Amino acid sequence: MQISANGIHLEVEDHGPRDGTPLVLIRGQGSQLVHWPDALIEGFAAEGFRVIAFDNRDTGLSQRCPSDTAPGQADAILELIRKGGDLPKPYGIEDLAADVIGLLDAMGIARAHIFGISMGGAILQQICLDHPDRLFSATIVMTACRPLVDRRSGDSSALAALAESLLVNPRTREEYLQGQVEEHANWGSPGFPMPEEEIRAMAARAYERGVDDQGMNRQVLAIAHAPDRREDLKKVALPCMVIHGTDDTLIPLELGQEIAAHIPGSVFHAIEGMGHIITPALSPLIVDLVTGFTKRDA
């Protein structure tokens, strides 16, 4: 279903008992709600949660948010980075956080447990800082609390290398499907692999819903402008759990540990064999961890 949130339209799916405690799932950069394994959503629903999944702005069936000042083409963004100029900002992590709060408002939800992965984990940290009254708890997964590259250093090569690994060009259906297979090979969870046939089926669903290279690239720009949250996280007074994989080849384990070290009283779980993708095989373990954490004081 489409809802109006923070002045834009978001595509939302609502699973599980309507009278269950809300659990909102926030995806990472470039991905869609169909990238959540059915085993994860169904597992949470079976535990009594009202599970709310949605497409971030600029992905899937949610609204595109083009900018007059920020390019969406990969080559244009890389050229700006290599020239060392000011990197445009179509929107920021704080805007994506406001989208989630707008979603809660539109659905009449006062507070929720929120689970965010990768860019979604950065969005969730911002919600903890800006809107703590809207959270029962936060589960922050496979992400960081500071920029992966320091844009102030004057060295554009590191930022260009990171951007090149994330930016995308227009792709055919088969190119997109093959790219998803390659992402699992490069960044996936080797201890919890996903068969190629299932990867391709999930990718096909995403492609049919709407894969927008320029929208995905605008999300990369938002990530590039993410602030250093380390000092602010010390003020968080919410139940927080941080989960990170020992085999994450995109965001190293120590960056997840750093988040937990800065949030007072947080719980940290390192999962052996987990990389930067939650697969169906990994889902039951994630469901157990989140359920145990969120219901420990119930």
C-alpha positions as CSV (number, residue, x, y, z in Angstrom):
1,M,0.0,0.0,0.0
2,Q,1.0,3.6,-0.6
3,I,1.1,6.1,2.3
4,S,2.1,9.7,2.5
5,A,5.0,10.3,4.9
6,N,7.2,13.4,5.4
7,G,5.7,14.9,2.2
8,I,6.5,11.9,-0.1
9,H,4.8,8.6,-0.9
10,L,6.3,5.4,0.5
11,E,5.3,1.8,-0.4
12,V,4.6,-0.2,2.8
13,E,3.7,-3.8,3.7
14,D,2.0,-4.7,7.0
15,H,2.4,-8.3,8.2
16,G,1.4,-10.2,11.3
17,P,-1.3,-9.4,13.9
18,R,-2.5,-5.8,13.8
19,D,-2.6,-5.7,17.5
20,G,0.9,-6.9,17.8
21,T,3.8,-4.7,19.0
22,P,5.0,-2.8,15.9
23,L,8.4,-3.8,14.5
24,V,9.6,-1.6,11.6
25,L,12.3,-2.9,9.3
26,I,14.6,-0.4,7.5
27,R,16.5,-1.6,4.4
28,G,20.0,-0.6,3.3
29,Q,21.1,1.4,0.3
30,G,19.7,0.4,-3.1
31,S,17.6,-2.4,-1.8
32,Q,13.8,-2.9,-1.5
33,L,11.4,-4.5,0.9
34,V,11.3,-7.6,-1.2
35,H,14.9,-8.2,-0.3
36,W,13.8,-9.1,3.2
37,P,13.7,-12.9,3.3
38,D,10.2,-14.3,3.9
39,A,11.7,-16.4,6.7
40,L,12.6,-13.2,8.5
41,I,9.2,-11.4,8.2
42,E,7.2,-14.6,8.9
43,G,9.5,-15.4,11.8
44,F,8.8,-12.1,13.4
45,A,5.1,-12.3,12.7
46,A,5.0,-15.7,14.3
47,E,6.5,-14.2,17.4
48,G,3.5,-11.8,17.6
49,F,5.1,-8.7,16.1
50,R,3.2,-6.4,13.7
51,V,5.9,-6.3,11.1
52,I,6.1,-3.2,8.9
53,A,8.4,-3.2,5.9
54,F,8.8,-0.4,3.3
55,D,10.8,0.9,0.4
56,N,13.0,3.8,1.2
57,R,12.6,6.8,-1.0
58,D,14.2,6.4,-4.4
59,T,13.8,2.6,-4.4
60,G,11.1,0.0,-5.3
61,L,7.6,1.4,-5.5
62,S,8.3,4.5,-3.3
63,Q,8.6,8.0,-4.6
64,R,11.6,9.1,-6.6
65,C,13.3,12.3,-5.2
66,P,15.4,13.8,-8.0
67,S,17.5,16.9,-7.2
68,D,18.3,19.9,-9.4
69,T,21.7,20.2,-7.8
70,A,22.8,16.6,-7.3
71,P,23.5,14.3,-10.3
72,G,22.2,10.8,-10.4
73,Q,24.5,9.4,-13.0
74,A,27.4,7.4,-11.6
75,D,30.0,8.9,-14.0
76,A,29.0,12.4,-13.1
77,I,29.3,11.7,-9.4
78,L,32.7,10.0,-9.7
79,E,34.0,12.9,-11.7
80,L,32.9,15.4,-9.0
81,I,34.7,13.2,-6.4
82,R,37.9,12.9,-8.3
83,K,38.0,16.6,-8.9
84,G,37.8,17.2,-5.2
85,G,34.8,19.5,-5.4
86,D,31.9,19.8,-3.0
87,L,29.8,16.7,-3.2
88,P,26.2,17.5,-3.7
89,K,23.6,16.4,-1.2
90,P,20.1,15.5,-2.6
91,Y,19.0,14.7,0.9
92,G,20.5,13.3,4.1
93,I,20.3,10.5,6.5
94,E,18.2,12.8,8.7
95,D,15.7,13.1,5.9
96,L,15.4,9.3,5.6
97,A,15.0,9.2,9.4
98,A,12.1,11.7,9.1
99,D,10.5,9.5,6.4
100,V,10.3,6.7,9.0
101,I,8.8,9.0,11.6
102,G,6.3,10.1,8.9
103,L,5.5,6.5,8.3
104,L,4.7,5.9,12.0
105,D,2.6,9.0,12.0
106,A,0.6,8.0,9.0
107,M,0.0,4.5,10.4
108,G,-1.1,5.9,13.8
109,I,1.8,4.2,15.6
110,A,3.1,6.1,18.6
111,R,6.2,3.9,19.3
112,A,7.8,0.8,17.7
113,H,10.8,-1.5,17.9
114,I,12.9,-0.6,14.9
115,F,15.4,-2.9,13.1
116,G,17.8,-1.3,10.5
117,I,20.5,-2.8,8.4
118,S,23.5,-1.1,6.7
119,M,22.2,2.4,5.6
120,G,19.1,1.5,7.5
121,G,21.2,1.1,10.6
122,A,22.6,4.6,10.1
123,I,19.0,5.9,9.7
124,L,18.0,4.1,12.9
125,Q,20.9,5.7,14.8
126,Q,19.6,9.1,13.6
127,I,16.1,8.2,14.9
128,C,17.6,7.3,18.2
129,L,19.1,10.8,18.4
130,D,16.3,12.9,16.9
131,H,13.2,10.9,17.9
132,P,13.9,8.7,20.9
133,D,10.3,9.0,22.2
134,R,9.1,7.0,19.1
135,L,11.2,3.9,20.0
136,F,10.7,1.0,22.3
137,S,14.1,-0.4,21.2
138,A,16.7,-0.2,18.3
139,T,18.4,-3.1,16.7
140,I,21.3,-1.7,14.7
141,V,22.8,-4.2,12.1
142,M,25.9,-4.3,9.9
143,T,26.6,-0.5,9.9
144,A,28.9,2.2,11.3
145,C,28.5,5.3,13.4
146,R,30.9,7.5,11.5
147,P,31.8,8.1,7.8
148,L,33.6,5.2,6.2
149,V,35.8,7.8,4.5
150,D,36.8,11.2,5.9
151,R,35.8,13.7,3.2
152,R,37.7,16.4,5.0
153,S,41.1,14.7,4.5
154,G,41.4,16.1,1.0
155,D,42.3,12.7,-0.4
156,S,39.6,11.9,-3.0
157,S,40.9,8.5,-3.9
158,A,39.5,6.6,-0.9
159,L,36.0,8.2,-1.4
160,A,36.1,7.5,-5.1
161,A,37.0,3.8,-4.5
162,L,34.1,3.5,-2.0
163,A,31.7,5.3,-4.3
164,E,32.7,3.2,-7.3
165,S,31.8,0.0,-5.4
166,L,28.3,1.3,-4.6
167,L,27.3,3.5,-7.6
168,V,25.4,1.8,-10.5
169,N,24.7,2.5,-14.1
170,P,21.5,1.6,-16.0
171,R,21.2,-2.2,-16.2
172,T,19.1,-4.7,-18.1
173,R,17.1,-7.3,-16.2
174,E,19.8,-10.0,-16.7
175,E,22.6,-7.6,-15.7
176,Y,20.7,-6.7,-12.5
177,L,20.1,-10.4,-11.7
178,Q,23.7,-11.3,-12.3
179,G,24.8,-8.3,-10.2
180,Q,22.8,-9.5,-7.3
181,V,24.5,-12.9,-7.6
182,E,27.8,-11.2,-7.5
183,E,26.9,-9.1,-4.5
184,H,26.2,-12.3,-2.6
185,A,29.6,-13.7,-3.7
186,N,31.4,-10.5,-2.6
187,W,29.5,-9.3,0.4
188,G,27.2,-12.2,1.4
189,S,27.1,-14.5,4.4
190,P,29.3,-17.5,3.7
191,G,28.1,-19.3,6.8
192,F,24.5,-18.9,5.7
193,P,24.6,-19.1,1.9
194,M,21.6,-18.5,-0.4
195,P,21.2,-20.7,-3.5
196,E,21.8,-18.8,-6.7
197,E,18.3,-19.8,-7.9
198,E,16.7,-18.1,-4.9
199,I,19.0,-15.0,-5.3
200,R,17.8,-14.6,-8.9
201,A,14.2,-15.1,-8.0
202,M,14.4,-12.4,-5.3
203,A,16.3,-10.1,-7.7
204,A,13.6,-10.6,-10.4
205,R,10.9,-9.5,-8.0
206,A,12.9,-6.3,-7.2
207,Y,13.6,-5.6,-10.9
208,E,9.9,-5.9,-11.8
209,R,8.9,-3.5,-9.0
210,G,11.4,-0.8,-10.2
211,V,15.2,-0.6,-10.1
212,D,16.3,3.0,-10.5
213,D,20.0,3.6,-10.9
214,Q,19.9,7.3,-10.3
215,G,17.7,6.9,-7.2
216,M,20.1,4.4,-5.8
217,N,23.0,6.7,-6.5
218,R,21.3,9.6,-4.7
219,Q,21.2,7.3,-1.7
220,V,25.0,6.8,-2.0
221,L,25.4,10.6,-1.9
222,A,23.3,10.7,1.3
223,I,25.6,8.1,2.8
224,A,28.6,10.1,1.8
225,H,27.2,13.1,3.8
226,A,26.5,11.0,6.9
227,P,27.8,12.7,10.1
228,D,30.1,11.3,12.8
229,R,27.6,10.2,15.5
230,R,30.1,8.8,18.1
231,E,29.8,11.6,20.6
232,D,26.0,11.9,20.2
233,L,25.5,8.2,20.7
234,K,26.9,8.5,24.2
235,K,23.6,10.3,25.1
236,V,21.3,7.6,23.9
237,A,19.2,6.2,26.7
238,L,17.3,3.5,24.9
239,P,17.5,-0.3,24.8
240,C,19.8,-0.9,21.9
241,M,21.3,-4.1,20.4
242,V,24.0,-4.1,17.8
243,I,24.5,-7.1,15.5
244,H,27.5,-7.5,13.1
245,G,28.9,-10.3,11.1
246,T,32.4,-11.6,11.5
247,D,32.6,-12.1,7.7
248,D,31.3,-8.6,6.7
249,T,33.6,-7.6,3.8
250,L,31.9,-4.2,3.2
251,I,31.7,-2.8,6.8
252,P,34.3,-4.4,9.1
253,L,33.3,-6.0,12.4
254,E,35.2,-3.4,14.5
255,L,32.9,-0.6,13.2
256,G,29.9,-2.4,14.6
257,Q,31.8,-2.9,17.9
258,E,32.4,0.8,17.9
259,I,28.7,1.6,17.8
260,A,28.1,-0.6,20.8
261,A,31.0,0.9,22.7
262,H,29.4,4.4,22.3
263,I,25.8,3.5,23.3
264,P,25.5,3.1,27.1
265,G,24.1,-0.3,28.1
266,S,23.9,-1.6,24.6
267,V,24.1,-5.3,23.8
268,F,26.5,-6.5,21.0
269,H,26.4,-9.8,19.1
270,A,29.0,-10.9,16.6
271,I,27.7,-13.6,14.3
272,E,30.2,-16.1,12.9
273,G,29.6,-16.6,9.2
274,M,27.4,-13.6,8.7
275,G,28.5,-11.1,6.1
276,H,26.6,-8.0,4.7
277,I,23.4,-9.8,3.7
278,I,20.7,-11.4,5.7
279,T,19.8,-14.6,4.0
280,P,16.9,-17.0,4.6
281,A,19.2,-19.4,6.4
282,L,20.4,-16.6,8.7
283,S,16.9,-15.3,9.4
284,P,15.9,-17.7,12.3
285,L,19.0,-16.7,14.3
286,I,18.2,-13.0,13.7
287,V,14.5,-13.5,14.8
288,D,15.6,-15.3,17.9
289,L,18.1,-12.6,18.9
290,V,15.6,-9.7,18.3
291,T,12.8,-11.5,20.0
292,G,14.8,-12.3,23.0
293,F,16.2,-8.8,23.3
294,T,12.9,-6.9,22.8
295,K,10.9,-9.2,25.1
296,R,13.5,-9.6,27.9
297,D,11.9,-6.9,30.1
298,A,8.3,-7.5,29.0
